[in-house]
Amino acid sequence: MRIQRASRVVGLLVAVALAAACAHGPKHVATAGSAGAQGAFLLAREAEQRAFDAGAITPEKHLELLLKLRKAFTLHQDAAKLILATPPKGSPPSEYAAMAAQALVLISDVIDALPAGAPKNRAASALVKGGF
Amino acid sequence: MPPALIPILTTIFERGGPALLQLIALANANGEANDVAELNRQIAADEVAKAQIDREIERVRALLAPVPATPIEEPGA
């Protein structure tokens, strides 16, 4: 009788621990990572625009970086749609990882092309902290 | 675990366990709703960023476009 009760207690404890662990599934982690990445993308876009407005980037380079930024935002948006379509606590499909990696490479290229300074550092640091 | 604790814990979990599990289920549902709201916010923000970039691309392309040649009028012509 005592063993039966003890096992019931242990069973309940395990159920509670499992339920608590499931509250933060891969979908939730991907959502949070995607928010961090978007923050870095927005900082990179702002830093790039400031650099162009200050005359530190030629119009040709600005156009090239804008096209990269646009592609990165499109990839981020498509990846966010994939996470959104993922069932609760499920994992996003494999295309998601490829999209995220491609977007991160594009943003890294944009940040690399920026002149040294605080806006570049902020964007680079956000990219390191964020990520999908 | 002291044997005396077992009946106490059993009572707590038998009465509180289902309520606790319901609370966790509710928290999970809230977590999903929060994720959905956050992802919709991100998708909308991406759309805004893309529209701004498109406008900037058009502006820069216009800056880079060659100025159309205007015929130079000969003096006295």
Backbone of each chain as ProteinMPNN parsed JSONL, in Angstrom:
{"seq_chain_A": "MRIQRASRVVGLLVAVALAAACAHGPKHVATAGSAGAQGAFLLAREAEQRAFDAGAITPEKHLELLLKLRKAFTLHQDAAKLILATPPKGSPPSEYAAMAAQALVLISDVIDALPAGAPKNRAASALVKGGF", "coords_chain_A": {"N_chain_A": [[0.839, -1.21, 0.0], [1.921, 1.205, 0.876], [4.02, 1.425, -0.931], [2.588, 1.592, -3.281], [1.332, 4.067, -2.985], [3.573, 5.7, -2.85], [4.614, 5.339, -5.427], [2.609, 6.468, -6.88], [2.866, 9.119, -6.16], [5.415, 9.671, -7.166], [4.907, 9.232, -9.862], [3.096, 11.297, -10.417], [4.74, 13.48, -9.943], [6.603, 13.169, -12.017], [4.889, 13.513, -14.208], [4.139, 16.169, -13.886], [6.63, 17.432, -14.166], [7.241, 16.73, -16.829], [5.153, 17.958, -18.214], [5.734, 20.598, -17.629], [8.195, 20.856, -18.903], [7.416, 20.55, -21.533], [6.153, 22.919, -22.018], [7.916, 24.742, -23.06], [8.597, 24.249, -25.954], [10.172, 23.28, -29.155], [8.961, 24.996, -31.045], [8.383, 27.304, -29.633], [10.948, 28.095, -28.919], [12.049, 28.56, -31.458], [10.451, 30.704, -32.228], [11.224, 32.706, -30.44], [13.937, 32.934, -31.128], [13.701, 33.817, -33.747], [12.616, 36.328, -33.355], [14.782, 37.611, -32.174], [16.59, 37.537, -34.303], [15.241, 39.148, -36.148], [15.377, 41.62, -34.867], [18.109, 42.133, -35.095], [18.289, 42.311, -37.901], [16.791, 44.6, -38.416], [18.331, 46.521, -37.129], [20.645, 46.371, -38.677], [19.67, 47.255, -41.13], [18.99, 49.905, -40.476], [21.511, 50.901, -39.737], [22.838, 50.667, -42.154], [21.43, 52.432, -43.781], [21.953, 54.84, -42.468], [24.71, 55.002, -42.876], [24.79, 55.359, -45.634], [23.392, 57.786, -45.892], [25.193, 59.409, -44.608], [27.164, 59.546, -46.419], [29.071, 57.587, -46.496], [28.873, 55.357, -48.001], [28.691, 54.348, -51.37], [26.165, 55.136, -53.877], [25.82, 52.931, -55.564], [26.815, 50.775, -54.059], [25.075, 50.974, -51.937], [22.668, 50.297, -53.16], [23.209, 47.639, -53.8], [23.466, 46.551, -51.218], [20.93, 47.07, -50.229], [19.397, 45.351, -51.78], [20.274, 42.914, -50.807], [19.447, 43.122, -48.148], [16.692, 43.191, -48.553], [16.18, 40.652, -49.543], [16.934, 39.166, -47.329], [14.99, 39.943, -45.443], [12.74, 38.912, -46.713], [13.293, 36.174, -46.625], [13.329, 35.832, -43.861], [10.684, 36.414, -43.27], [9.347, 34.357, -44.625], [10.37, 32.209, -43.212], [9.299, 32.747, -40.686], [6.635, 32.354, -41.27], [6.657, 29.628, -41.698], [7.248, 28.72, -39.117], [4.985, 29.586, -37.845], [3.075, 27.934, -39.008], [3.713, 25.576, -37.841], [2.763, 22.902, -35.707], [1.599, 23.326, -32.25], [4.229, 23.086, -29.95], [5.636, 21.564, -31.746], [8.323, 20.83, -34.142], [9.823, 23.166, -36.399], [9.783, 22.692, -40.04], [12.453, 21.198, -42.138], [13.271, 22.997, -44.156], [13.234, 25.404, -42.996], [15.604, 25.769, -41.486], [17.497, 26.053, -43.519], [16.613, 28.399, -44.769], [16.888, 30.223, -42.659], [19.664, 30.151, -42.261], [20.592, 31.158, -44.709], [19.54, 33.741, -44.675], [20.879, 34.801, -42.481], [23.507, 34.797, -43.414], [23.333, 36.695, -45.455], [22.733, 39.027, -43.982], [25.018, 39.191, -42.435], [26.858, 39.793, -44.458], [25.983, 42.354, -45.14], [26.448, 43.747, -42.758], [29.221, 43.462, -42.577], [29.999, 45.088, -44.685], [29.589, 47.632, -43.762], [30.759, 50.845, -42.559], [33.208, 51.161, -39.901], [32.025, 51.608, -36.546], [29.609, 52.753, -34.049], [26.854, 52.062, -34.894], [27.319, 49.855, -36.58], [28.544, 48.082, -34.794], [26.458, 47.674, -32.958], [24.546, 46.35, -34.55], [25.997, 44.06, -35.279], [26.444, 42.903, -32.793], [23.821, 42.382, -31.996], [23.157, 40.499, -33.868], [24.756, 38.36, -33.145], [23.766, 37.787, -30.601], [21.114, 37.275, -31.199], [19.691, 35.502, -33.745], [18.276, 32.612, -35.361]], "CA_chain_A": [[0.0, 0.0, 0.0], [2.812, 2.367, 0.962], [4.758, 1.499, -2.202], [1.622, 2.037, -4.29], [1.165, 5.518, -2.801], [4.836, 6.364, -3.224], [4.768, 5.331, -6.879], [1.637, 7.43, -7.409], [3.467, 10.441, -5.945], [6.512, 9.817, -8.137], [4.26, 9.332, -11.183], [2.556, 12.653, -10.558], [5.878, 14.402, -10.052], [7.146, 13.032, -13.376], [3.917, 14.104, -15.133], [4.23, 17.631, -13.748], [7.917, 17.851, -14.753], [7.139, 16.59, -18.287], [4.258, 19.009, -18.719], [6.458, 21.874, -17.528], [9.233, 20.864, -19.941], [6.769, 20.713, -22.836], [5.679, 24.303, -22.17], [8.891, 25.459, -23.888], [8.968, 23.335, -27.027], [10.983, 23.84, -30.238], [8.261, 26.099, -31.714], [8.561, 28.501, -28.797], [12.369, 28.48, -29.027], [12.228, 29.138, -32.806], [9.775, 32.016, -32.238], [12.078, 33.65, -29.71], [15.147, 33.138, -31.937], [13.317, 34.6, -34.918], [12.454, 37.717, -32.887], [16.144, 38.129, -31.992], [17.168, 37.746, -35.636], [14.592, 40.309, -36.761], [15.952, 42.804, -34.221], [19.427, 42.361, -35.714], [18.061, 42.726, -39.29], [16.324, 45.998, -38.397], [19.487, 47.352, -36.769], [21.534, 46.394, -39.847], [19.015, 48.128, -42.132], [19.113, 51.286, -39.997], [22.93, 51.271, -39.798], [23.204, 50.792, -43.572], [20.822, 53.684, -44.28], [22.719, 55.949, -41.87], [26.014, 55.057, -43.531], [24.581, 55.95, -46.967], [23.022, 59.204, -45.711], [26.397, 60.146, -44.185], [28.088, 59.562, -47.55], [30.132, 56.588, -46.309], [28.64, 54.259, -48.951], [28.294, 54.875, -52.691], [24.803, 54.709, -54.239], [25.865, 51.578, -56.159], [26.966, 49.821, -52.949], [23.824, 51.073, -51.181], [21.674, 49.511, -53.898], [23.582, 46.224, -53.645], [23.154, 46.145, -49.833], [19.466, 47.094, -50.087], [18.859, 44.125, -52.387], [20.586, 41.831, -49.871], [18.553, 43.299, -47.0], [15.328, 42.831, -48.948], [16.13, 39.189, -49.632], [17.007, 38.65, -45.951], [13.673, 40.134, -44.817], [11.812, 37.966, -47.343], [13.599, 34.849, -46.067], [12.898, 35.843, -42.463], [9.224, 36.372, -43.259], [8.945, 32.998, -45.021], [10.713, 31.316, -42.086], [8.315, 33.002, -39.62], [5.377, 31.705, -41.691], [6.835, 28.186, -41.463], [7.129, 28.479, -37.662], [3.571, 29.809, -37.522], [2.311, 26.763, -39.459], [4.143, 24.41, -37.059], [1.821, 22.644, -34.606], [2.133, 23.694, -30.936], [5.304, 22.254, -29.398], [6.294, 20.797, -32.799], [9.559, 21.432, -34.667], [9.641, 23.679, -37.757], [10.352, 21.768, -41.035], [13.893, 21.355, -42.389], [13.549, 24.176, -45.012], [13.365, 26.545, -42.082], [17.015, 25.945, -41.124], [18.204, 26.554, -44.708], [16.208, 29.809, -44.944], [17.48, 31.007, -41.572], [21.105, 30.244, -42.502], [20.802, 32.037, -45.866], [19.233, 35.111, -44.229], [21.951, 35.239, -41.575], [24.696, 35.078, -44.245], [23.089, 37.976, -46.141], [22.845, 40.125, -43.017], [26.452, 39.291, -42.091], [27.498, 40.509, -45.575], [25.613, 43.778, -45.032], [27.16, 44.319, -41.595], [30.656, 43.523, -42.935], [30.238, 46.184, -45.634], [29.367, 48.931, -43.119], [31.975, 51.444, -41.98], [33.343, 50.897, -38.453], [31.342, 52.589, -35.7], [28.619, 52.22, -33.103], [25.717, 51.359, -35.506], [27.782, 48.546, -37.06], [28.768, 47.237, -33.621], [25.152, 47.299, -32.394], [23.928, 45.361, -35.432], [26.783, 42.825, -35.189], [26.231, 42.286, -31.475], [22.44, 41.86, -31.989], [23.139, 39.282, -34.702], [25.372, 37.289, -32.358], [22.842, 37.431, -29.505], [19.839, 36.782, -31.747], [19.807, 34.264, -34.517], [17.022, 31.868, -35.35]], "C_chain_A": [[0.872, 1.257, 0.0], [3.573, 2.558, -0.362], [3.844, 2.036, -3.31], [1.458, 3.569, -4.223], [2.414, 6.27, -3.257], [4.979, 6.423, -4.736], [3.789, 6.314, -7.523], [2.204, 8.859, -7.307], [4.553, 10.693, -6.992], [5.939, 10.001, -9.544], [3.739, 10.733, -11.426], [3.671, 13.679, -10.732], [6.463, 14.382, -11.467], [6.216, 13.706, -14.389], [4.01, 15.626, -15.104], [5.516, 18.137, -14.411], [7.86, 17.795, -16.277], [6.285, 17.701, -18.878], [4.961, 20.357, -18.691], [7.522, 21.978, -18.629], [8.617, 21.115, -21.313], [6.299, 22.141, -23.073], [6.64, 25.12, -23.034], [9.42, 24.527, -24.967], [9.775, 24.026, -28.104], [10.301, 25.023, -30.934], [8.479, 27.407, -30.951], [10.002, 29.021, -28.914], [12.631, 29.147, -30.384], [11.595, 30.528, -32.878], [10.66, 33.069, -31.576], [13.339, 33.96, -30.52], [14.861, 34.021, -33.134], [13.133, 36.073, -34.549], [13.824, 38.371, -32.724], [16.79, 38.444, -33.331], [16.555, 38.982, -36.276], [15.13, 41.615, -36.173], [17.294, 43.155, -34.847], [19.272, 42.855, -37.147], [17.679, 44.205, -39.329], [17.469, 46.95, -38.049], [20.453, 47.48, -37.95], [20.971, 47.324, -40.915], [19.206, 49.608, -41.75], [20.573, 51.77, -40.132], [23.366, 51.496, -41.242], [22.663, 52.107, -44.13], [21.593, 54.901, -43.753], [24.051, 56.12, -42.577], [25.876, 55.705, -44.907], [24.276, 57.443, -46.831], [24.238, 60.047, -45.319], [27.45, 60.185, -45.295], [29.21, 58.533, -47.433], [30.005, 55.417, -47.281], [28.203, 54.878, -50.28], [26.865, 54.413, -52.997], [24.775, 53.281, -54.8], [25.937, 50.518, -55.058], [25.669, 49.792, -52.128], [22.752, 50.202, -51.837], [21.949, 48.014, -53.719], [23.191, 45.722, -52.237], [21.649, 46.125, -49.594], [18.853, 45.813, -50.642], [19.114, 42.918, -51.476], [19.649, 41.897, -48.659], [17.131, 42.845, -47.346], [15.163, 41.311, -48.983], [16.128, 38.583, -48.22], [15.654, 38.799, -45.248], [12.646, 39.167, -45.404], [12.018, 36.565, -46.764], [13.113, 34.757, -44.62], [11.378, 35.7, -42.377], [8.728, 34.963, -43.619], [9.232, 32.006, -43.894], [9.704, 31.495, -40.947], [6.981, 32.344, -39.966], [5.454, 30.189, -41.475], [6.683, 27.856, -39.973], [5.655, 28.594, -37.265], [2.734, 28.576, -37.884], [2.68, 25.493, -38.682], [3.151, 24.164, -35.922], [2.431, 23.011, -33.251], [3.125, 22.642, -30.433], [5.994, 21.379, -30.448], [7.579, 21.486, -33.233], [9.289, 21.972, -36.065], [10.301, 22.737, -38.77], [11.798, 22.122, -41.39], [14.219, 22.587, -43.257], [13.819, 25.402, -44.157], [14.846, 26.836, -41.784], [17.805, 26.533, -42.292], [17.888, 28.033, -44.921], [16.897, 30.692, -43.912], [18.974, 31.213, -41.839], [21.402, 31.227, -43.633], [20.582, 33.507, -45.47], [20.358, 35.642, -43.344], [23.229, 35.569, -42.35], [24.54, 36.44, -44.931], [23.279, 39.154, -45.187], [24.305, 40.297, -42.577], [27.202, 40.062, -43.169], [27.238, 42.006, -45.46], [26.409, 44.422, -43.896], [28.654, 44.46, -41.903], [30.957, 44.735, -43.812], [30.098, 47.558, -44.987], [30.676, 49.504, -42.585], [31.996, 51.219, -40.467], [32.635, 51.988, -37.66], [30.264, 51.93, -34.854], [27.447, 51.502, -33.785], [26.097, 49.961, -35.985], [27.933, 47.583, -35.869], [27.455, 46.76, -33.012], [24.513, 46.195, -33.218], [24.652, 44.014, -35.3], [26.517, 42.115, -33.869], [24.815, 41.701, -31.379], [22.368, 40.555, -32.778], [23.719, 38.097, -33.921], [24.415, 36.822, -31.265], [21.566, 36.794, -30.031], [20.033, 35.484, -32.489], [18.521, 33.48, -34.379], [17.066, 30.762, -34.314]], "O_chain_A": [[0.631, 2.216, -0.733], [3.747, 3.676, -0.845], [4.266, 2.823, -4.158], [1.447, 4.26, -5.242], [2.347, 7.298, -3.932], [5.414, 7.439, -5.278], [4.079, 6.913, -8.558], [2.053, 9.679, -8.213], [4.614, 11.754, -7.613], [6.427, 10.824, -10.319], [3.917, 11.293, -12.508], [3.576, 14.606, -11.536], [6.776, 15.425, -12.04], [6.675, 14.381, -15.31], [3.967, 16.288, -16.142], [5.501, 19.139, -15.126], [8.364, 18.694, -16.95], [6.632, 18.304, -19.893], [4.81, 21.164, -19.608], [7.725, 23.044, -19.211], [9.204, 21.797, -22.153], [6.071, 22.532, -24.218], [6.225, 26.087, -23.673], [10.561, 24.07, -24.898], [10.047, 25.222, -28.001], [10.979, 25.954, -31.368], [8.723, 28.461, -31.539], [10.235, 30.227, -28.998], [13.333, 30.156, -30.466], [12.143, 31.427, -33.516], [10.82, 34.177, -32.089], [13.763, 35.114, -30.592], [15.672, 34.872, -33.498], [13.458, 36.96, -35.339], [14.013, 39.533, -33.084], [17.45, 39.471, -33.49], [17.268, 39.781, -36.884], [15.317, 42.597, -36.892], [17.585, 44.324, -35.1], [20.03, 43.723, -37.581], [18.174, 44.965, -40.162], [17.566, 48.046, -38.601], [21.008, 48.551, -38.197], [21.712, 48.09, -41.531], [19.537, 50.443, -42.592], [20.832, 52.888, -40.578], [24.159, 52.394, -41.528], [23.358, 52.809, -44.865], [21.851, 55.857, -44.484], [24.478, 57.242, -42.849], [26.724, 56.501, -45.311], [24.829, 58.265, -47.562], [24.317, 61.231, -45.644], [28.509, 60.79, -45.126], [30.187, 58.592, -48.179], [30.907, 54.585, -47.381], [27.425, 55.833, -50.295], [26.404, 53.415, -52.443], [23.839, 52.521, -54.55], [25.235, 49.508, -55.101], [25.224, 48.733, -51.684], [22.028, 49.47, -51.162], [21.026, 47.226, -53.513], [22.659, 44.622, -52.086], [21.142, 45.281, -48.855], [17.918, 45.257, -50.066], [18.282, 42.016, -51.381], [19.128, 40.879, -48.203], [16.458, 42.202, -46.541], [14.162, 40.762, -48.523], [15.415, 37.616, -47.95], [15.219, 37.891, -44.539], [11.784, 38.66, -44.686], [11.058, 35.86, -46.454], [12.559, 33.74, -44.204], [10.853, 34.972, -41.534], [7.803, 34.445, -42.993], [8.452, 31.086, -43.647], [9.298, 30.519, -40.316], [6.28, 31.841, -39.088], [4.464, 29.549, -41.12], [6.074, 26.849, -39.609], [5.148, 27.81, -36.462], [1.803, 28.215, -37.163], [2.036, 24.456, -38.845], [2.74, 25.106, -35.246], [3.654, 23.009, -33.111], [2.856, 21.443, -30.499], [6.836, 20.549, -30.106], [7.897, 22.579, -32.765], [8.6, 21.32, -36.85], [11.265, 22.052, -38.429], [12.309, 23.176, -41.012], [15.299, 23.164, -43.128], [14.542, 26.314, -44.557], [15.285, 27.985, -41.822], [18.667, 27.391, -42.103], [18.781, 28.828, -45.216], [17.418, 31.76, -44.234], [19.491, 32.317, -41.665], [22.333, 32.028, -43.544], [21.336, 34.392, -45.876], [20.74, 36.807, -43.453], [23.95, 36.501, -41.995], [25.48, 37.233, -44.983], [23.906, 40.153, -45.538], [24.766, 41.42, -42.373], [28.07, 40.88, -42.864], [28.139, 42.823, -45.654], [26.972, 45.505, -44.055], [29.277, 45.456, -41.534], [32.025, 45.339, -43.707], [30.456, 48.56, -45.606], [31.584, 48.764, -42.207], [30.949, 51.1, -39.831], [32.644, 53.155, -38.054], [30.036, 50.722, -34.93], [27.056, 50.43, -33.323], [25.333, 49.008, -35.833], [27.508, 46.43, -35.93], [27.333, 45.606, -32.602], [23.998, 45.22, -32.67], [24.015, 42.963, -35.22], [26.381, 40.893, -33.823], [24.618, 40.656, -30.76], [21.633, 39.634, -32.423], [23.23, 36.973, -34.028], [24.267, 35.623, -31.026], [21.003, 35.896, -29.407], [20.487, 34.489, -31.924], [17.77, 33.649, -33.418], [16.094, 30.023, -34.157]]}, "seq_chain_B": "MPPALIPILTTIFERGGPALLQLIALANANGEANDVAELNRQIAADEVAKAQIDREIERVRALLAPVPATPIEEPGA", "coords_chain_B": {"N_chain_B": [[12.96, 9.441, 1.535], [10.96, 10.357, 4.272], [8.754, 7.961, 5.694], [6.421, 8.938, 6.843], [5.78, 11.165, 5.414], [4.736, 10.343, 3.047], [1.844, 9.693, 2.953], [0.895, 12.308, 3.292], [1.944, 13.755, 1.121], [0.762, 12.287, -0.905], [-1.935, 12.906, -0.556], [-1.842, 15.636, -1.058], [-1.045, 15.673, -3.772], [-3.075, 14.148, -4.912], [-5.264, 15.75, -4.594], [-4.373, 18.269, -5.395], [-2.94, 17.761, -7.706], [-4.437, 17.257, -10.256], [-5.51, 19.836, -10.568], [-3.196, 21.328, -10.799], [-2.111, 20.258, -13.136], [-4.05, 21.108, -14.898], [-3.635, 23.816, -14.76], [-1.083, 23.981, -15.886], [-1.671, 23.106, -18.459], [-3.232, 25.214, -19.269], [-1.346, 27.255, -19.199], [0.3, 26.361, -21.252], [-1.417, 26.628, -23.442], [-1.684, 29.367, -23.452], [0.955, 30.023, -23.992], [1.183, 29.12, -26.644], [-0.663, 30.827, -27.865], [0.625, 33.244, -27.417], [2.965, 32.835, -28.913], [1.88, 32.697, -31.498], [0.817, 35.288, -31.755], [3.182, 36.777, -31.561], [4.617, 35.838, -33.818], [2.933, 36.693, -35.886], [3.217, 39.426, -35.527], [5.915, 39.692, -36.191], [5.863, 38.93, -38.907], [4.311, 40.954, -39.999], [5.959, 43.151, -39.433], [8.159, 42.536, -41.032], [6.997, 42.887, -43.513], [6.547, 45.636, -43.527], [9.199, 46.546, -43.389], [10.165, 45.543, -45.825], [8.62, 47.01, -47.641], [9.549, 49.606, -47.125], [12.218, 49.305, -47.894], [11.856, 48.758, -50.597], [10.911, 51.249, -51.5], [13.162, 52.795, -51.033], [14.962, 51.541, -52.743], [13.849, 52.203, -55.215], [14.211, 54.963, -55.132], [17.022, 55.182, -55.086], [17.657, 53.946, -57.491], [16.583, 55.775, -59.22], [18.288, 57.876, -58.714], [20.617, 56.863, -59.768], [20.016, 56.552, -62.388], [20.702, 57.289, -65.814], [20.898, 60.675, -66.892], [18.538, 61.939, -69.154], [19.548, 62.855, -72.397], [19.507, 66.195, -73.436], [18.689, 68.134, -76.246], [21.115, 70.398, -77.384], [20.731, 73.727, -77.942], [21.79, 75.608, -80.672], [23.425, 78.774, -80.475], [21.648, 81.486, -81.725], [20.322, 80.002, -83.544]], "CA_chain_B": [[11.782, 10.222, 1.955], [10.402, 9.757, 5.5], [7.477, 7.299, 5.378], [5.278, 9.733, 7.306], [5.47, 12.206, 4.407], [4.077, 9.771, 1.86], [0.395, 9.953, 2.888], [0.631, 13.754, 3.163], [2.211, 14.119, -0.281], [-0.247, 11.648, -1.756], [-3.168, 13.699, -0.454], [-1.625, 16.918, -1.764], [-1.037, 15.473, -5.215], [-4.371, 13.65, -5.385], [-6.204, 16.886, -4.659], [-3.802, 19.405, -6.139], [-2.336, 17.324, -8.97], [-5.237, 17.576, -11.444], [-5.625, 21.295, -10.711], [-1.889, 21.795, -11.267], [-1.985, 19.864, -14.541], [-4.94, 21.993, -15.666], [-2.951, 25.117, -14.808], [0.018, 23.866, -16.853], [-2.294, 23.038, -19.787], [-3.66, 26.588, -19.564], [-0.12, 28.015, -19.488], [0.74, 25.925, -22.582], [-2.312, 27.241, -24.43], [-1.295, 30.781, -23.48], [2.257, 30.069, -24.671], [0.919, 28.983, -28.086], [-1.309, 32.077, -28.315], [1.678, 34.278, -27.428], [3.84, 32.563, -30.064], [1.152, 33.065, -32.72], [0.756, 36.758, -31.799], [4.541, 37.262, -31.816], [4.987, 35.541, -35.211], [2.159, 37.592, -36.753], [3.849, 40.747, -35.401], [7.162, 39.639, -36.968], [5.535, 38.875, -40.343], [3.86, 42.308, -40.365], [7.136, 44.039, -39.385], [8.948, 42.222, -42.232], [6.296, 43.493, -44.645], [6.816, 47.084, -43.45], [10.617, 46.735, -43.74], [10.31, 45.296, -47.265], [8.024, 48.149, -48.365], [10.488, 50.74, -46.978], [13.406, 49.017, -48.722], [11.438, 48.922, -52.003], [10.856, 52.685, -51.802], [14.543, 53.27, -51.064], [15.558, 50.997, -53.973], [13.351, 53.033, -56.329], [14.843, 56.28, -55.016], [18.44, 55.073, -55.47], [17.71, 53.645, -58.935], [16.332, 57.046, -59.91], [19.536, 58.665, -58.584], [21.657, 56.276, -60.614], [19.583, 56.509, -63.8], [21.373, 58.326, -66.619], [20.062, 61.841, -67.202], [18.287, 61.92, -70.6], [20.261, 63.925, -73.112], [18.623, 67.237, -74.001], [19.384, 68.753, -77.393], [21.693, 71.717, -77.106], [20.355, 74.651, -79.026], [22.888, 76.455, -81.158], [23.058, 80.183, -80.339], [21.241, 82.155, -82.937], [19.677, 79.071, -84.47]], "C_chain_B": [[11.199, 9.589, 3.213], [9.021, 9.172, 5.209], [6.262, 8.138, 5.781], [4.844, 10.776, 6.27], [4.615, 11.675, 3.256], [2.558, 10.011, 1.847], [0.056, 11.434, 2.714], [0.803, 14.186, 1.71], [1.155, 13.537, -1.211], [-1.526, 12.473, -1.753], [-3.018, 15.004, -1.245], [-1.73, 16.715, -3.271], [-2.369, 14.973, -5.747], [-5.356, 14.802, -5.528], [-5.667, 18.01, -5.561], [-3.281, 19.036, -7.505], [-3.167, 17.687, -10.198], [-5.358, 19.083, -11.673], [-4.331, 21.865, -11.279], [-1.707, 21.47, -12.749], [-2.86, 20.749, -15.43], [-4.294, 23.368, -15.846], [-1.843, 25.103, -15.85], [-0.537, 23.822, -18.277], [-2.713, 24.443, -20.231], [-2.45, 27.446, -19.955], [0.405, 27.654, -20.874], [-0.094, 26.583, -23.67], [-1.974, 28.718, -24.573], [0.007, 30.953, -24.234], [2.07, 30.008, -26.172], [0.297, 30.275, -28.624], [-0.28, 33.208, -28.388], [2.601, 34.099, -28.626], [3.169, 33.02, -31.357], [1.106, 34.589, -32.861], [2.125, 37.33, -32.154], [4.936, 37.028, -33.278], [4.217, 36.434, -36.183], [2.746, 39.003, -36.711], [5.117, 40.787, -36.269], [6.885, 39.682, -38.472], [5.107, 40.259, -40.824], [5.055, 43.277, -40.396], [8.04, 43.792, -40.601], [8.337, 42.9, -43.456], [6.58, 45.002, -44.697], [8.258, 47.359, -43.899], [10.822, 46.555, -45.243], [9.769, 46.467, -48.079], [8.957, 49.368, -48.298], [11.705, 50.54, -47.875], [13.055, 49.206, -50.208], [11.42, 50.398, -52.396], [12.278, 53.254, -51.938], [15.246, 52.778, -52.341], [15.135, 51.858, -55.177], [14.049, 54.386, -56.335], [16.302, 56.224, -55.514], [18.564, 54.774, -56.963], [17.49, 54.92, -59.739], [17.572, 57.929, -59.86], [20.592, 58.194, -59.565], [21.298, 56.299, -62.098], [20.277, 57.606, -64.591], [20.399, 59.455, -66.957], [19.82, 61.852, -68.706], [18.936, 63.124, -71.281], [19.256, 64.931, -73.69], [19.377, 67.909, -75.149], [19.89, 70.153, -77.042], [21.369, 72.638, -78.282], [21.552, 75.529, -79.398], [22.498, 77.929, -80.97], [22.741, 80.798, -81.695], [20.538, 81.259, -83.932], [18.168, 79.298, -84.499]], "O_chain_B": [[10.96, 8.381, 3.223], [8.204, 9.814, 4.549], [5.209, 8.064, 5.148], [3.692, 11.21, 6.254], [3.888, 12.414, 2.592], [2.026, 10.482, 0.841], [-0.937, 11.781, 2.075], [-0.045, 14.873, 1.14], [0.711, 14.18, -2.163], [-2.128, 12.713, -2.8], [-3.912, 15.419, -1.982], [-2.408, 17.473, -3.965], [-2.769, 15.305, -6.863], [-6.171, 14.834, -6.45], [-6.393, 18.604, -6.358], [-3.185, 19.894, -8.383], [-2.662, 18.359, -11.098], [-5.316, 19.555, -12.81], [-4.35, 22.761, -12.123], [-1.215, 22.294, -13.519], [-2.484, 21.097, -16.55], [-4.384, 23.992, -16.903], [-1.668, 26.062, -16.602], [0.036, 24.413, -19.192], [-2.572, 24.813, -21.397], [-2.506, 28.242, -20.892], [0.898, 28.52, -21.597], [0.433, 27.037, -24.686], [-1.978, 29.259, -25.679], [0.166, 31.892, -25.013], [2.717, 30.753, -26.908], [0.674, 30.76, -29.691], [-0.311, 34.027, -29.307], [2.98, 35.072, -29.279], [3.8, 33.65, -32.205], [1.329, 35.122, -33.948], [2.222, 38.259, -32.956], [5.519, 37.908, -33.911], [4.771, 36.884, -37.186], [2.775, 39.697, -37.727], [5.37, 41.76, -36.98], [7.575, 40.375, -39.219], [5.486, 40.691, -41.913], [5.146, 44.123, -41.286], [8.623, 44.733, -41.139], [9.047, 43.418, -44.318], [6.82, 45.566, -45.765], [8.512, 48.276, -44.68], [11.56, 47.317, -45.868], [10.367, 46.872, -49.076], [9.134, 50.074, -49.291], [12.167, 51.474, -48.531], [13.853, 49.743, -50.977], [11.858, 50.759, -53.488], [12.562, 54.068, -52.816], [16.03, 53.511, -52.944], [15.951, 52.193, -56.036], [14.433, 54.896, -57.388], [16.752, 57.096, -56.257], [19.465, 55.285, -57.627], [18.107, 55.132, -60.783], [17.883, 58.637, -60.817], [21.355, 58.985, -60.119], [22.155, 56.095, -62.958], [20.428, 58.727, -64.103], [19.232, 59.215, -67.267], [20.778, 61.782, -69.476], [18.871, 64.252, -70.791], [18.285, 64.553, -74.346], [20.564, 68.212, -75.028], [19.166, 70.971, -76.476], [21.691, 72.357, -79.437], [22.22, 76.104, -78.539], [21.365, 78.303, -81.271], [23.481, 80.638, -82.666], [20.195, 81.69, -85.032], [17.453, 78.605, -85.224]]}, "name": "protein", "num_of_chains": 2, "seq": "MRIQRASRVVGLLVAVALAAACAHGPKHVATAGSAGAQGAFLLAREAEQRAFDAGAITPEKHLELLLKLRKAFTLHQDAAKLILATPPKGSPPSEYAAMAAQALVLISDVIDALPAGAPKNRAASALVKGGFMPPALIPILTTIFERGGPALLQLIALANANGEANDVAELNRQIAADEVAKAQIDREIERVRALLAPVPATPIEEPGA"}
